[in-house]
Structure formats: C-alpha cells, structure tokens
Amino acid sequence: MMSSDADQTSPANEPQNNGPAGDPAPRPRATAEEVAAAFEDTKLAQVLYHDWEAETYDDKWSISYDERCIDYARGRFDAIAGDADDVSLPYERALELGCGTGFFLLNLMQAGIAKTGSVTDLSPGMVQVALRNAENLGLTVDGRVADAEGIPYEDDTFDLVVGHAVLHHIPDVGKALAEVLRVLKPGGRFIFAGEPTTIGNLYARKLGQLTWFATTNVTRLSILRSWRRPQQELDESSRAAALEAVVDLHTFDPAALEELAADAGAVDVRVRTEEFAAALLGWPIRTFEAAVPEEKLTVAWRLFAFQAWKKLSWLDETVLRRVVPKKFFYNAMITGVKPAR
Ligand SMILES: C[S@@+](CC[C@H](N)C(=O)[O-])C[C@H]1O[C@@H](n2cnc3c(N)ncnc32)[C@H](O)[C@@H]1O
C-alpha cells in the first residue's frame, strides 16, 4: 500500500504554478514571509533552501558527471554492497530519494549499476535540474517531486533504491525507510551514503565555523582585501547557513542507524563509516572556498585540494579504519534488503 501521507498537503508540497506532470514549480526566490515561515516548517525550509540552491548546486559541491564522480559513486556502492552475494549488475530499475541534481543515481547509472532510473526530491528545482542532467547524459530517467515519507510509486516497483546525503533531512527516517521497503521488490536492495555521524558532525561544524571566522576576518586586512568576498555575498551566505541549520535535522550513531533499518523491516542490514582524516581537512577547505572570491580558486588549488583529500581518504581506508572507532568517521552509509516473500 502507498502511504496515505503521499496525499497530504503541507505548505511545502502545496501545488503552486504546477510544472509538468502536475508537480509543483520551483521557487528559486523566496519572499521574506516564506523564509520567516520556513523557520517553523522544516519541509517548507527544504523546498525553499534547495530550490534556491538548485541551479548553482553542482558548482558549489564540485559535482560532475565524468570519471571523477562516477568513480566516487561506484566506490560508495562497492564499499557497502560490492561483496554482497545477491548483487547482480545492472539492476533493471532504480529510484533515488532526495536526488538533488542527480549526482548519485546518474553517476551510478553511468557506472553500470542500473539501467533505468527515477529521480525524486521534495524540491521541484532539484528535480528539474536532475532531469536536465539526465537528458544531457542520454540516460533513461523519469522524475517526480516527492516526499521520501510518502513515495508516490506502487508497492514492489524498484530493484534498487538509493540516496546520498538525504536521510538526515527527513523528519521521520523510520517512516521513509518503511516506504523504501514498500516500493522495493522482494529481494531488492537499498543504499544510502553520505550521512553525517553524530561525532563527525560535531567536529565538521566546529572546523567550518572556525575557518569561516578566520577567513572572513583575516581578509579584512588591506593587504588581503582582494581575497574578501563582497559583504552582501557574505551576508547572503550567512542567511543561507541559518536556513541550513533548519534543514539539517539529524546526525547518526552507526549502531542506531542499523537498528532503525532493521525496525523498518530490512534484512542483511550493514552500516559502514568513512572519512576521518579526509573530513578533518575537507571541511576547512570547503568552508574556505565558500568564503573567498571564486576567481581565487585556481585550477592548481582545486587539484591540490582534490589530491590531498584523496590521499587522506587512502590513509583512512588503509590505516585509520583499523584503529579509530567507527563512530568517529564523518560519513555513514547503510544498505539492506527487502525480505523475499
Ligand atoms: C544535501 S541535498 C543532497 C542532494 C543529492 N542527493 C546529492 O548528494 O548531491 C538533500 C536533498 O534532499 C532533499 N530532501 C529534503 N527532505 C526531503 C524529503 N522529505 N523527501 C525527499 N527529498 C528531500 C532536498 O530537497 C535536497 O535536494
């Protein structure tokens, strides 16, 4: 059965100027009243924040649809499910929840993980960009504006359900996982990656705040003025960061996340974590990049940042994973299977 909540009308999914297929249209420029209301309504906040980000999201997060991100997406799949006995590639039909611009599913499809895909997100702007990206890549993908707590697809539809950096935005994660199991075919698998652990999130936020404070203050010095972004842009980033605090709802303890999926009815549940040294470097770098003018981020800098992150990821994988407890790593991923009938 489809969850009855799929039909609920909250301010977030209330039809506006309907887009194609009856889905709501994006609202990239929210009014002051909408932003004020968003602080009281987490789903409205998701829509406004992610509609606002949609057209610039790929640039902001260095998302691409080439070898670099295809390898990254495939690497996440292999890390959590690569050695599972039931995995037989490619999956026929896959669904992504909270697809954003399509980063995870489109790159997994390019990596040969799935033949056809459906992208869904609460933000109409994100679905629009994901479908455009899919079309540019020549992939067979359809899309819907959808709340993960009420997935608008029939029972037993998909062979694979994926998500990246989405579970921590969903108010009732247990309900979303139950929905995932409902739309999966018996024996189908889900994979979610890129979820912040509770301890990882603590140090990432602290490092981010310190880097923002240091960069925006040091660049007040006249000798470093050319490294300072215009005040108006910095203010806008701070306002966005305030809304970000409303959309980031959860962090996860790996053991508790595993239990949540088992309680939703999944079997063969497995949770892994990754990125410790890589996150300690990655968060200051990402924050620094957001705080300085775009033109200062040369190709050489970007290459250095990427290579450094890769080397530290290697250190995490080969050495630190053996000595540092799981819960200290920043990123959690989870997989599980819908029981066969
Ligand atoms: C951090 S972004 C990640 C986007 C993409 N998966 C990626 O990794 O680049 C989180 C996405 O989840 C979406 N989202 C938030 N709450 C949701 C919900 N309840 N149901 C479906 N999507 C949701 C947001 O609109 C946003 O696009």
The ligand as an SDF file (V2000), in Angstrom:
LIG
                    3D

 27 29  0  0  0  0  0  0  0  0999 V2000
   22.0440   17.6730    0.8040 C   0  0  0  0  0  0  0  0  0  0  0  0
   20.9610   17.5530   -0.5720 S   0  0  0  0  0  0  0  0  0  0  0  0
   21.6540   16.1310   -1.3960 C   0  0  0  0  0  0  0  0  0  0  0  0
   21.3160   16.0900   -2.8490 C   0  0  0  0  0  0  0  0  0  0  0  0
   21.9340   14.9250   -3.6190 C   0  0  0  0  0  0  0  0  0  0  0  0
   21.4400   13.6540   -3.1600 N   0  0  0  0  0  0  0  0  0  0  0  0
   23.4330   14.9750   -3.5230 C   0  0  0  0  0  0  0  0  0  0  0  0
   24.0230   14.1640   -2.8170 O   0  0  0  0  0  0  0  0  0  0  0  0
   24.0370   15.8470   -4.1560 O   0  0  0  0  0  0  0  0  0  0  0  0
   19.4910   16.8730    0.1540 C   0  0  0  0  0  0  0  0  0  0  0  0
   18.3170   16.7700   -0.7910 C   0  0  0  0  0  0  0  0  0  0  0  0
   17.2550   16.1010   -0.1220 O   0  0  0  0  0  0  0  0  0  0  0  0
   16.0320   16.7490   -0.4590 C   0  0  0  0  0  0  0  0  0  0  0  0
   15.0440   16.4750    0.6000 N   0  0  0  0  0  0  0  0  0  0  0  0
   14.9740   17.0150    1.8200 C   0  0  0  0  0  0  0  0  0  0  0  0
   13.9490   16.5000    2.5020 N   0  0  0  0  0  0  0  0  0  0  0  0
   13.3450   15.5980    1.7000 C   0  0  0  0  0  0  0  0  0  0  0  0
   12.2210   14.7410    1.8370 C   0  0  0  0  0  0  0  0  0  0  0  0
   11.4940   14.6940    2.9470 N   0  0  0  0  0  0  0  0  0  0  0  0
   11.9060   13.9550    0.7900 N   0  0  0  0  0  0  0  0  0  0  0  0
   12.6090   13.9870   -0.3580 C   0  0  0  0  0  0  0  0  0  0  0  0
   13.6790   14.7860   -0.5370 N   0  0  0  0  0  0  0  0  0  0  0  0
   14.0490   15.5810    0.4790 C   0  0  0  0  0  0  0  0  0  0  0  0
   16.4130   18.2020   -0.5920 C   0  0  0  0  0  0  0  0  0  0  0  0
   15.4620   18.9410   -1.3220 O   0  0  0  0  0  0  0  0  0  0  0  0
   17.7800   18.1080   -1.2560 C   0  0  0  0  0  0  0  0  0  0  0  0
   17.7020   18.1380   -2.6380 O   0  0  0  0  0  0  0  0  0  0  0  0
  1  2  1  0
  2  3  1  0
  2 10  1  0
  3  4  1  0
  4  5  1  0
  5  6  1  0
  5  7  1  0
  7  8  2  0
  7  9  1  0
 10 11  1  0
 11 12  1  0
 11 26  1  0
 12 13  1  0
 13 14  1  0
 13 24  1  0
 14 15  1  0
 14 23  1  0
 15 16  2  0
 16 17  1  0
 17 18  1  0
 17 23  2  0
 18 19  1  0
 18 20  2  0
 20 21  1  0
 21 22  2  0
 22 23  1  0
 24 25  1  0
 24 26  1  0
 26 27  1  0
M  CHG  2   2   1   9  -1
M  END
$$$$
